[in-house]
Amino acid sequence: MAEPAPDPHAGHDMGAMTAPASPGPAMETPPPAKAGSGPPRAADAVWGADAMTASREELRTTHGDFPVFWFQGDRLETQVREGADAYVWDIQGYYGGPTERLWFKSEGEGEWGSAPEDAEVQALYSKAIKPFWDFQAGIRHDLAGPDTTHAVIGVQGLAPYMFEIDTALFLSHRGDITARIEAEIDQRITQRLILQPRIEANLSAQDIPALGIGAGLDQIEVGARLRYEFRREFAPYIGIEQSWRTGQGADFARLRGEDPSVTSVLAGIRFWF
């Protein structure tokens, strides 16, 4: 009869194998008796508390919650289209700190040689609600067309995959409710050459004949701009954009003798400081 195979664990202390791989907290070396008896900041022991107090104040002033001014001309362009060519502006800026700011925005358009058909200015208070996102509230006043003032609430920020989002809800002094959604993203081809797809949608809760706005999705614009940054702060661009009026908004456009579907070739300048 064959002998049984030897036990591979024979002679091993199985109790030792179940012991923890490293000593627990009870076996750790206690801190030295003088630990924590020095100054609260180690640099104070070297340079002195008075010198470091001034240094820390300078650091807080230059890297903390301090106001800055920023201004950007996002779209300053001419649009070549069938019929009369047009000009467009879209500028914005703010003054304030990292979490609270006063925003200024203005945009509009018109045909060359005539007054703007659409023009507005906004003054908004902005408050950070989470990283990369601000809640905004304020007023908007239309400078072209019927005299109209709106209350504004909105959200502006940076969505995943670097989409810049700007949304706003408007309540006019006549009780009309409209909304606007803008989204764009920079696709870097080289360090200086950048393609920027952009989409904008305008919506309304009701027909507004005085403004030529139809209920629902009134207008949508889809375009792309290719810019070259001679400097980060200055970049000319070219592009193309398609605009559609839909529903009752398209009917309002036809009544004014306008085409509800417009394709534009455009050129402009983008800058900031």
C-alpha positions as CSV (number, residue, x, y, z in Angstrom):
1,M,0.0,0.0,0.0
2,A,1.4,3.4,-1.0
3,E,2.5,5.7,1.7
4,P,0.5,9.0,2.1
5,A,2.0,12.1,0.5
6,P,3.9,14.3,3.0
7,D,1.9,17.3,4.3
8,P,3.2,20.5,2.6
9,H,2.3,22.5,5.7
10,A,4.1,20.2,8.1
11,G,6.4,22.1,10.4
12,H,4.8,25.5,9.7
13,D,3.3,27.6,12.5
14,M,-0.2,28.2,11.1
15,G,-0.9,30.7,13.9
16,A,2.0,32.9,12.8
17,M,0.6,32.9,9.2
18,T,-2.7,34.4,10.4
19,A,-0.9,37.3,12.3
20,P,-1.2,40.8,10.7
21,A,1.3,41.6,8.0
22,S,2.4,44.8,9.8
23,P,2.2,45.9,13.4
24,G,-0.9,47.6,14.6
25,P,-1.3,51.1,16.1
26,A,-0.4,49.8,19.6
27,M,3.1,49.0,18.4
28,E,3.8,52.2,16.6
29,T,6.5,54.6,18.1
30,P,4.8,57.4,20.0
31,P,5.6,61.0,18.9
32,P,8.5,62.8,20.7
33,A,7.6,64.7,23.9
34,K,8.4,68.0,22.2
35,A,6.2,67.4,19.2
36,G,3.8,70.3,18.8
37,S,5.6,72.6,21.2
38,G,7.1,74.8,18.5
39,P,5.5,77.7,16.6
40,P,2.2,76.9,14.7
41,R,4.1,77.6,11.4
42,A,7.6,76.3,10.9
43,A,8.6,79.4,8.8
44,D,8.0,81.6,11.9
45,A,10.9,79.9,13.6
46,V,13.2,80.7,10.7
47,W,12.1,84.2,9.6
48,G,10.2,85.4,12.5
49,A,6.4,85.8,13.1
50,D,6.3,89.4,12.0
51,A,7.9,88.9,8.7
52,M,5.8,85.8,7.9
53,T,2.6,87.6,8.8
54,A,3.2,90.2,6.1
55,S,4.2,87.5,3.6
56,R,1.0,85.5,4.3
57,E,-1.1,88.6,3.9
58,E,0.6,89.3,0.5
59,L,-0.2,85.6,-0.5
60,R,-3.8,86.0,0.5
61,T,-4.2,89.3,-1.4
62,T,-2.7,88.0,-4.7
63,H,-4.1,84.4,-4.6
64,G,-7.3,84.7,-2.7
65,D,-10.7,86.4,-3.0
66,F,-9.8,89.7,-4.8
67,P,-11.7,91.5,-7.6
68,V,-10.6,91.3,-11.2
69,F,-12.0,92.8,-14.4
70,W,-12.4,90.7,-17.6
71,F,-13.9,91.7,-21.0
72,Q,-14.4,89.6,-24.1
73,G,-15.7,90.3,-27.6
74,D,-16.9,86.8,-28.4
75,R,-18.4,87.6,-31.8
76,L,-17.7,90.8,-33.8
77,E,-18.5,89.8,-37.3
78,T,-20.0,90.5,-40.7
79,Q,-22.3,87.9,-42.3
80,V,-22.6,87.5,-46.0
81,R,-25.9,86.1,-47.0
82,E,-28.5,86.1,-49.8
83,G,-30.0,89.6,-49.8
84,A,-28.6,92.2,-47.5
85,D,-25.4,91.4,-45.5
86,A,-25.5,91.8,-41.8
87,Y,-23.3,92.7,-38.8
88,V,-23.4,90.9,-35.4
89,W,-21.9,91.7,-32.0
90,D,-21.8,89.6,-28.9
91,I,-19.7,90.9,-26.0
92,Q,-19.6,90.2,-22.3
93,G,-17.5,90.9,-19.2
94,Y,-17.4,90.9,-15.4
95,Y,-15.9,92.6,-12.4
96,G,-15.6,90.7,-9.1
97,G,-14.0,87.8,-7.3
98,P,-14.0,84.0,-7.8
99,T,-17.5,83.5,-6.3
100,E,-19.4,86.8,-6.7
101,R,-19.3,89.0,-9.8
102,L,-21.2,91.7,-11.7
103,W,-21.7,90.7,-15.3
104,F,-22.4,92.8,-18.3
105,K,-23.6,91.3,-21.6
106,S,-24.7,92.8,-24.9
107,E,-25.6,91.4,-28.3
108,G,-27.4,92.4,-31.4
109,E,-27.5,92.4,-35.2
110,G,-28.6,94.4,-38.2
111,E,-28.1,95.0,-41.9
112,W,-25.2,97.1,-42.9
113,G,-26.2,100.7,-43.5
114,S,-29.2,100.6,-41.1
115,A,-29.9,100.6,-37.4
116,P,-29.8,97.3,-35.5
117,E,-32.8,95.1,-35.8
118,D,-32.1,93.4,-32.5
119,A,-30.0,94.9,-29.6
120,E,-30.0,94.2,-25.9
121,V,-27.9,94.9,-22.8
122,Q,-27.9,92.9,-19.6
123,A,-26.7,93.6,-16.1
124,L,-26.4,90.5,-13.9
125,Y,-25.4,89.6,-10.4
126,S,-23.5,86.2,-10.5
127,K,-22.9,83.8,-7.6
128,A,-20.9,80.5,-7.8
129,I,-23.1,77.6,-7.0
130,K,-20.6,74.8,-7.7
131,P,-17.2,74.5,-9.4
132,F,-17.3,76.0,-12.9
133,W,-21.0,77.0,-12.6
134,D,-22.6,80.4,-11.7
135,F,-26.2,81.4,-11.0
136,Q,-27.1,84.7,-12.6
137,A,-29.9,87.1,-12.0
138,G,-30.6,90.7,-13.1
139,I,-32.2,92.8,-15.9
140,R,-32.2,93.0,-19.7
141,H,-33.3,95.9,-21.7
142,D,-33.9,95.8,-25.5
143,L,-32.6,98.8,-27.3
144,A,-34.1,98.0,-30.7
145,G,-37.8,97.3,-31.6
146,P,-40.5,97.8,-29.0
147,D,-39.2,99.1,-25.7
148,T,-39.0,96.0,-23.5
149,T,-37.4,95.3,-20.1
150,H,-36.9,91.8,-18.8
151,A,-36.1,90.2,-15.5
152,V,-33.4,87.5,-16.0
153,I,-32.3,84.4,-14.2
154,G,-29.9,81.9,-15.7
155,V,-27.0,79.5,-15.3
156,Q,-23.6,79.9,-17.0
157,G,-20.6,77.5,-16.8
158,L,-18.4,74.8,-18.1
159,A,-20.0,71.4,-18.8
160,P,-18.2,68.1,-19.0
161,Y,-16.0,67.8,-22.2
162,M,-15.4,71.6,-22.0
163,F,-18.7,72.7,-23.4
164,E,-19.3,76.4,-22.5
165,I,-23.0,76.8,-21.6
166,D,-25.0,79.9,-21.1
167,T,-28.8,79.6,-20.4
168,A,-31.2,82.3,-19.4
169,L,-34.9,82.7,-18.7
170,F,-36.5,86.1,-19.4
171,L,-39.8,87.6,-18.0
172,S,-40.7,90.8,-19.8
173,H,-42.6,93.7,-18.2
174,R,-45.6,92.7,-20.3
175,G,-45.5,89.2,-18.8
176,D,-44.0,87.3,-21.8
177,I,-41.7,84.4,-21.0
178,T,-38.8,83.5,-23.3
179,A,-35.6,81.6,-22.9
180,R,-32.2,81.2,-24.6
181,I,-29.7,78.4,-24.6
182,E,-26.2,78.8,-26.0
183,A,-23.4,76.2,-26.2
184,E,-20.0,76.2,-27.8
185,I,-16.8,74.2,-27.6
186,D,-13.2,74.9,-28.7
187,Q,-11.6,72.1,-30.7
188,R,-7.9,72.8,-30.9
189,I,-6.4,71.8,-34.2
190,T,-3.0,73.3,-33.4
191,Q,-1.8,75.6,-30.6
192,R,-3.1,78.6,-32.5
193,L,-5.7,77.2,-34.9
194,I,-9.1,76.5,-33.2
195,L,-12.4,75.3,-34.6
196,Q,-15.4,76.4,-32.5
197,P,-18.8,74.7,-33.2
198,R,-21.7,76.7,-31.7
199,I,-25.4,76.3,-31.3
200,E,-28.1,78.7,-30.0
201,A,-31.8,78.1,-29.5
202,N,-34.5,80.7,-28.6
203,L,-37.7,79.6,-27.1
204,S,-41.0,81.2,-26.0
205,A,-43.9,80.3,-23.8
206,Q,-46.4,82.1,-26.1
207,D,-46.7,83.9,-29.4
208,I,-45.4,87.5,-29.1
209,P,-46.6,89.3,-32.4
210,A,-45.1,92.6,-31.3
211,L,-41.6,91.1,-31.3
212,G,-42.2,88.6,-34.1
213,I,-41.6,85.6,-31.8
214,G,-43.6,82.4,-32.0
215,A,-44.4,79.9,-29.3
216,G,-42.2,76.9,-28.7
217,L,-38.8,76.7,-30.4
218,D,-38.8,80.0,-32.2
219,Q,-35.3,80.1,-33.7
220,I,-32.2,77.9,-33.8
221,E,-28.7,78.7,-35.1
222,V,-26.0,76.2,-35.8
223,G,-22.5,77.2,-37.0
224,A,-18.8,76.8,-36.8
225,R,-16.0,79.3,-36.6
226,L,-12.3,78.7,-37.4
227,R,-10.1,81.2,-35.7
228,Y,-6.3,81.8,-35.6
229,E,-4.9,83.2,-32.4
230,F,-2.0,85.5,-33.3
231,R,-2.1,86.0,-29.6
232,R,-4.4,84.3,-27.0
233,E,-6.1,87.7,-26.7
234,F,-6.7,88.4,-30.4
235,A,-8.0,86.0,-33.0
236,P,-9.6,86.7,-36.4
237,Y,-11.9,84.0,-37.7
238,I,-14.0,82.8,-40.6
239,G,-17.0,80.5,-40.5
240,I,-20.5,79.5,-41.7
241,E,-23.8,79.5,-39.9
242,Q,-27.3,78.3,-40.6
243,S,-30.3,79.9,-39.0
244,W,-33.9,78.6,-39.0
245,R,-37.2,80.2,-37.8
246,T,-39.8,77.5,-36.9
247,G,-43.6,77.4,-36.3
248,Q,-45.3,80.7,-35.9
249,G,-41.9,82.4,-35.8
250,A,-41.4,81.4,-39.4
251,D,-44.8,82.8,-40.3
252,F,-43.9,86.1,-38.6
253,A,-40.7,86.3,-40.6
254,R,-42.5,85.6,-43.9
255,L,-45.0,88.4,-43.1
256,R,-42.1,90.8,-42.8
257,G,-40.7,89.6,-46.1
258,E,-37.8,87.6,-44.5
259,D,-36.6,84.1,-45.4
260,P,-37.1,81.9,-42.3
261,S,-34.0,79.8,-43.4
262,V,-30.8,81.7,-43.8
263,T,-27.2,80.5,-44.6
264,S,-24.4,83.0,-43.8
265,V,-20.7,83.0,-44.5
266,L,-19.0,85.1,-41.9
267,A,-15.8,86.7,-40.9
268,G,-14.9,88.4,-37.6
269,I,-12.6,89.1,-34.7
270,R,-12.6,87.6,-31.2
271,F,-10.6,89.3,-28.4
272,W,-10.4,89.5,-24.7
273,F,-8.5,91.4,-22.0
